[in-house]
Amino acid sequence: MLFGYYALMDEIRDTSEIIDALGGNIAVAELTGATAKAVSNWRGFETLPSNTFVILSAALVRIGKTAPPSLWGMREGKGAA
């Protein structure tokens, strides 16, 4: 039933939307240990730093949202939904 749970979540489609959903530059900086300036720069990138995947994905799930791993530069397998 785990897949059904994720199917009910709103999926985010770009890096800036992730940052906004999680409360903005300062909030994401606090979550990740980055500076607010670094987080601000991430808004202009197609992908977020891969070392933020676990913490930001978990934070998104807590607010009922999800984002594809590709927004962190990760490839999904052939069998991925």
DAVEN-V952179 format. One line per field, one symbol per residue. phi: phi as a letter, one per 40 degrees, with the letter a starting at -180 (. if undefined). burial: b if it has 24 or more other ideal C-beta (glycine too) atoms within 12 Angstrom, else e. Layout:
BEGIN
phi->???
burial->???
END
This chain:
BEGIN
phi->.dccccccccccbacccccccchhdcccdcccgccccccdccdcccbcdccbdcccccccdcbgbaacdccbgccccdccc
burial->eeeeeeeeeeebeebbbbbebbeebeebbebbebeeeebeebeeeebbbeebeebbbebbeeeebbbbeebbeeeeeeeee
END
